[in-house]
Amino acid sequence: MAAKRATVVLDVRWCKACGICMEFCPQHVFGAEPLTGIVRLEHPEACTGCRLCELLCPDYVMVVDEEPVPSAAAAS
C-alpha cells in the first residue's frame, strides 16, 4: 500500500467556533484564533488523515484531502 499525505483545507467562513474539531483531533492539528475562537491550522504536518474533524464538524468547515507520497523506488 502506498503512503499518503493528508492535507486539511479549511473554509473558516462557515466556522461558528464550536471547538469540536480541536477537542476530538487526536493529533492536535487545530487551534483557535484568540479573539474569535475560529478554527485555524496550527500543526498541519501532524495530520494523519483520520477524518474525525471532517466527520464531526457540524458546519462542514474542513475537508481532508489525501495525496500519494512518491516512494524512493518510483523516483529511480
MARBA-3410 file (N, C-alpha, C, O; in Angstrom, 1 decimal):
76
0.8,-1.2,0.0,0.0,0.0,0.0,0.9,1.2,0.0,1.8,1.3,0.8 ~ 0.6,2.2,-0.9,1.3,3.4,-1.0,1.0,4.4,0.2,-0.1,4.4,0.7 ~ 2.1,5.0,0.7,1.9,6.0,1.7,1.1,7.2,1.2,1.2,7.6,0.0 ~ 0.3,7.8,2.1,-0.4,9.0,1.7,-0.1,10.2,2.6,0.1,10.0,3.8 ~ -0.2,11.4,2.1,-0.1,12.6,2.8,-1.4,13.3,2.9,-2.1,13.5,1.9
-1.8,13.6,4.2,-3.1,14.2,4.4,-3.0,15.7,4.4,-2.0,16.2,5.0 ~ -3.9,16.4,3.8,-3.9,17.9,3.8,-5.3,18.3,4.2,-6.3,17.9,3.7 ~ -5.4,19.2,5.2,-6.6,19.8,5.7,-6.9,21.1,5.0,-6.0,22.0,5.0 ~ -8.1,21.3,4.4,-8.5,22.5,3.8,-9.6,23.1,4.6,-10.6,22.4,4.8 ~ -9.5,24.3,5.1,-10.5,25.0,5.9,-11.3,26.0,5.1,-10.7,26.7,4.3
-12.5,26.1,5.4,-13.3,27.3,4.9,-13.9,27.9,6.1,-15.0,27.6,6.6 ~ -13.1,28.8,6.7,-13.4,29.4,8.0,-14.7,30.3,8.0,-15.2,30.7,9.0 ~ -15.1,30.6,6.8,-16.4,31.4,6.7,-17.5,30.7,7.3,-18.5,31.4,7.8 ~ -17.5,29.4,7.4,-18.6,28.6,7.9,-18.4,28.3,9.4,-19.4,27.8,10.0 ~ -17.2,28.5,10.0,-16.9,28.1,11.3,-17.7,29.0,12.3,-17.7,30.2,12.2
-18.4,28.3,13.3,-19.1,29.0,14.4,-18.3,28.9,15.7,-18.9,29.2,16.8 ~ -17.1,28.4,15.7,-16.2,28.4,16.9,-16.7,27.4,17.9,-16.6,27.7,19.1 ~ -17.3,26.3,17.5,-17.8,25.3,18.5,-16.7,24.5,19.2,-16.8,24.1,20.3 ~ -15.5,24.4,18.5,-14.4,23.7,19.1,-14.4,22.2,19.0,-13.5,21.5,19.6 ~ -15.3,21.6,18.3,-15.4,20.1,18.2,-14.1,19.6,17.5,-13.6,18.6,18.0
-13.7,20.2,16.5,-12.5,19.7,15.8,-11.3,19.7,16.7,-10.5,18.8,16.6 ~ -11.1,20.8,17.5,-10.0,20.9,18.4,-10.1,19.8,19.5,-9.1,19.3,19.9 ~ -11.3,19.6,19.9,-11.5,18.7,21.0,-11.2,17.2,20.6,-10.6,16.4,21.4 ~ -11.6,16.8,19.4,-11.5,15.4,19.0,-10.3,15.1,18.2,-10.1,13.9,17.9 ~ -9.6,16.0,17.7,-8.4,15.7,16.8,-7.3,15.0,17.7,-6.8,15.6,18.6
-7.0,13.8,17.3,-6.0,13.0,18.1,-4.6,13.6,18.0,-3.7,13.3,18.8 ~ -4.3,14.3,16.9,-3.0,14.9,16.7,-2.9,16.3,17.0,-1.8,16.9,16.8 ~ -3.9,17.0,17.5,-3.9,18.4,17.9,-3.5,19.3,16.7,-2.6,20.2,16.9 ~ -4.1,19.0,15.6,-3.7,19.8,14.4,-4.3,21.2,14.5,-3.7,22.1,13.9 ~ -5.4,21.4,15.2,-6.1,22.7,15.2,-5.9,23.5,16.4,-5.6,23.0,17.5
-6.1,24.8,16.2,-6.1,25.8,17.3,-7.2,26.8,17.0,-7.9,26.6,16.0 ~ -7.3,27.8,17.8,-8.3,28.8,17.6,-7.7,30.2,17.6,-6.7,30.5,18.3 ~ -8.3,31.0,16.8,-8.0,32.4,16.8,-8.3,33.0,18.2,-9.4,32.8,18.7 ~ -7.4,33.8,18.7,-7.6,34.2,20.1,-8.8,35.1,20.4,-9.5,34.9,21.4 ~ -9.1,36.0,19.5,-10.3,36.8,19.7,-11.6,36.2,19.3,-12.6,36.5,19.9
-11.6,35.4,18.2,-12.9,35.0,17.7,-13.2,33.5,18.0,-14.4,33.1,18.0 ~ -12.2,32.7,18.3,-12.3,31.3,18.6,-12.5,30.5,17.3,-12.7,29.3,17.3 ~ -12.4,31.1,16.1,-12.5,30.5,14.8,-11.3,29.5,14.7,-10.1,29.9,15.0 ~ -11.6,28.4,14.1,-10.5,27.3,13.9,-9.4,27.8,13.0,-9.6,28.6,12.0 ~ -8.2,27.3,13.3,-7.1,27.6,12.4,-6.2,26.3,12.5,-6.2,25.6,13.4
-5.3,26.2,11.4,-4.4,25.1,11.4,-3.1,25.5,12.2,-2.5,26.5,11.9 ~ -2.8,24.7,13.2,-1.6,25.0,14.0,-0.5,24.0,13.7,0.7,24.4,13.7 ~ -0.8,22.8,13.4,0.2,21.7,13.2,-0.3,20.8,12.0,-0.6,19.7,12.2 ~ -0.4,21.4,10.8,-1.0,20.6,9.7,-0.1,19.4,9.3,-0.6,18.4,8.8 ~ 1.2,19.5,9.6,2.1,18.4,9.3,1.8,17.1,10.1,2.2,16.0,9.8
1.1,17.3,11.2,0.8,16.2,12.1,-0.5,15.4,11.7,-0.8,14.4,12.3 ~ -1.2,15.9,10.7,-2.5,15.3,10.3,-2.2,13.9,9.8,-1.3,13.7,8.9 ~ -2.9,12.9,10.2,-2.8,11.5,9.8,-3.9,11.1,8.8,-3.9,10.0,8.3 ~ -4.8,12.0,8.6,-5.9,11.7,7.6,-7.0,10.9,8.3,-7.7,10.2,7.5 ~ -7.2,10.9,9.6,-8.2,10.1,10.2,-9.6,10.6,9.9,-10.6,9.8,10.0
-9.7,11.8,9.5,-11.0,12.5,9.1,-12.0,12.7,10.3,-13.2,13.0,10.0 ~ -11.6,12.6,11.5,-12.5,12.9,12.6,-13.1,14.3,12.5,-14.3,14.5,12.7 ~ -12.2,15.2,12.2,-12.6,16.6,12.1,-13.7,16.8,11.0,-14.7,17.4,11.3 ~ -13.5,16.2,9.9,-14.4,16.3,8.8,-15.7,15.6,9.1,-16.8,16.2,8.7 ~ -15.7,14.5,9.8,-16.9,13.8,10.1,-17.7,14.4,11.2,-18.9,14.4,11.2
-17.0,15.1,12.2,-17.7,15.6,13.3,-18.1,17.1,13.2,-18.9,17.5,14.0 ~ -17.5,17.8,12.3,-17.8,19.2,12.2,-19.2,19.4,11.7,-19.6,19.0,10.6 ~ -20.1,20.1,12.5,-21.4,20.3,12.1,-21.6,21.3,11.0,-22.7,21.4,10.4 ~ -20.6,22.1,10.7,-20.7,23.1,9.6,-19.9,22.8,8.4,-19.8,23.7,7.5 ~ -19.3,21.7,8.3,-18.5,21.3,7.1,-17.4,22.3,6.8,-17.2,22.6,5.6
-16.7,22.7,7.8,-15.6,23.7,7.7,-14.4,23.1,7.0,-13.7,23.8,6.3 ~ -14.1,21.8,7.3,-12.9,21.2,6.8,-13.1,20.0,5.9,-14.1,19.3,6.0 ~ -12.1,19.9,5.0,-12.1,18.7,4.1,-10.7,18.2,4.2,-9.7,19.0,4.1 ~ -10.6,16.9,4.3,-9.3,16.3,4.4,-9.0,15.6,3.0,-9.7,14.7,2.6 ~ -7.9,16.1,2.4,-7.5,15.5,1.1,-6.3,14.6,1.3,-5.5,14.9,2.2
-6.2,13.5,0.6,-5.1,12.7,0.7,-4.4,12.6,-0.7,-5.1,12.4,-1.7 ~ -3.1,12.7,-0.7,-2.3,12.5,-1.9,-1.3,11.4,-1.7,-0.7,11.3,-0.6 ~ -1.0,10.6,-2.7,0.0,9.6,-2.6,1.4,10.3,-2.5,1.7,11.3,-3.1 ~ 2.2,9.7,-1.6,3.6,10.2,-1.4,4.5,9.3,-2.4,4.4,8.1,-2.2 ~ 5.2,10.0,-3.3,6.1,9.2,-4.1,7.1,8.4,-3.3,7.7,8.9,-2.4
7.3,7.1,-3.7,8.2,6.3,-3.0,9.6,6.5,-3.6,9.7,7.0,-4.7 ~ 10.7,6.2,-2.9,12.0,6.4,-3.3,12.3,5.5,-4.5,13.0,5.8,-5.4 ~ 11.6,4.3,-4.5,11.8,3.3,-5.6,11.2,3.8,-6.9,11.8,3.6,-8.0 ~ 10.1,4.5,-6.8,9.5,5.1,-8.0,10.3,6.2,-8.6,10.2,6.5,-9.8 ~ 11.1,6.9,-7.8,11.8,8.0,-8.3,13.1,7.6,-9.1,13.7,8.4,-9.8
13.5,6.3,-8.9,14.7,5.9,-9.5,14.5,5.4,-11.0,15.4,5.0,-11.7
END
